[in-house]
Amino acid sequence: MQQILDQRSLVHQRSAERVKLALMKNGGVYIKLGQHISAMQYVLPLEWCSTMQALQDQNTASSLDDVNSVIHSEFGQAIDDMFSEFDPTPIGVASLAQVHRAVLRSTGQPVAVKVQHPTVRKYSDIDIATVSVMFEFIHSMFADFKFMWLSAEMKESLPKELDFRSDKNNAEQVLWNFSKRPDIPLAVPRMIQASERVLIMEYVDGKRCDSLEYLRQHNIDPAEVSKQIGRVFAEMTFVDGFLHCDPHPGNMFVRPRNRSETAHGHNFDLVLLDHGLYRQLPPRFRYEYAEMWHAMMRGDQEQIRYWSKRLSGTDLYKLFSTILTGQNWDTIENKALASTTEQASFSMDTMLQQHPNLIAQITEVLASVPPVLLLVLKTNDLLRMVDQKLFADQPPAVQQHAQLKTWTRLSHYCLMSIRDTRAVEIRQSGSRFSVRRLTGILANWIGFWAQDTALWAFDLFLSFEDMLIRFKSLLKAPFLRFSGAP
């Protein structure tokens, strides 16, 4: 059996490498397609997802002449006219654009200049149509192939991502949203000037959030980085309803700071980049999504079934829960998401052995969910991958605690969303000073306070256990050196 699995893995790896090369050769929309594939761990073999992850930040750069041509066509000025310095080597190359460091000639300010690849807009309509036709052809040959939602999503998202004025507007909206939360160490580069294909913004130094060596050099705790990433995206999801839907490590940098110089009290900023892909989450969706997570945390099967149907439109609530959490159904059913019980992560290979028709069921779920939920699922998967990288060199117990803390923070925001929605419903029912209304308001707040206090205590307990684990490892290290153990 193992020999068969090994052989299948080799075939998947070889096929994924070939497809990756084809996508890179065609560029633009096809790179975007590969990036979507990299985040689909719940439906594709690991070999495909891991291979396509390289497309997040390994792309072919446009020449300096092409960059100059795009800038001139957008602003009517050449590079030398606009910038006193312009680094010809891009500091980042993505599927749709590349970024150069420069200095504005008019003000002397260091800036980052995001320039769209010259052929992307020209061929985008043809490329999207080609992807759609390709998917329709495959579906006509294989009825179980229900990935039309992927081409539909690209068709909706790509035009927005290709207009950098939208990028600028989104960044400014996020800045305004988080200006009310000075305790969160989020930094968004200030936008200076934008056209359809060129964006000039404040230059912000830093490294990718998953650069563990860089974090160690600057005494930045990966666990704290993980916590603040979780807070940022929970605020976006449950409070603002304005969600950045492409949070791979190349779009989230960490910038070292002096604690005494910051309002938030942390020794780093989380720098959020690439604001082209956002989604507005309607209030009702946020409430139902919060109820679904709350039900999964409690392992309440009937509530999971109910809210899964409301959200996804499918009766496959066990599979939907697995896709949402990245955990096996047994973990959810046994109420182990928010406990120190060992959790069993979702494994595509293992699940396929147990359920041969799994792929067909997953595609059925994804084909039935509303488009906004698809991007939320993608965002969840990308954030999970970031967490895995941040804790890659930590002991298993610390990794498990990190996951538990993620669930705890998520539960806090779910409870807030549920509380606020119910508060609105209570205020709209009955007369202003009716006993029923006042009792409902009081019960709503007491229920929230009791559950949230329990979450706070559990998080404190996990932090204390983490301190003990680290303390024990520090004590063990001198002994290992003395004994000569490897």
Buried (B, 14 or more C-beta within 10 A) or exposed (E): EEEEEEEBBEEBBEBBBEBBEEBBEBBBBBBBBBBBBBBBBBBBBBBBBBBBBBBBBEBEBBEBEBBBBBBBEBBEEEBEEBBEEBBEEBEBBBBBBBBBBBBBBEEEBBBBBBBBBBEBBEBBEEBBEBBBEEBEEEBEEEEEBBBBBBBBBBBEBBBBBBBBBBBBBBBBBBBEBBEEBEEBBBBBBBBBBBBBBBBBBBBBEBBBBBBBEBBEEBEBBBBBBBBBBBBBBBBBBBBBBBBBBBBBBBBBBBBBBEEEEBEBEBBBBBBBBBBBBBBEBEEEBBBBBBBBBBBBBBBBBEBBBBBBBBBBBBBBBBBBBBBBBBBBBEBBBBBBBBBBEEBBEBBBEEBBEEEEEBBEBBBBBBBBBEEBBBBBBBBBBBBBBBBBBBBEEBBEEBBBBBBBBBBBBBBBBBBBBBBBBBBEEBEEEEEEEEEEBEEBBEEBEEBBEEBBEEBEEBBEEBEEBBEEBEEEEEEEEEEEEEEEEE
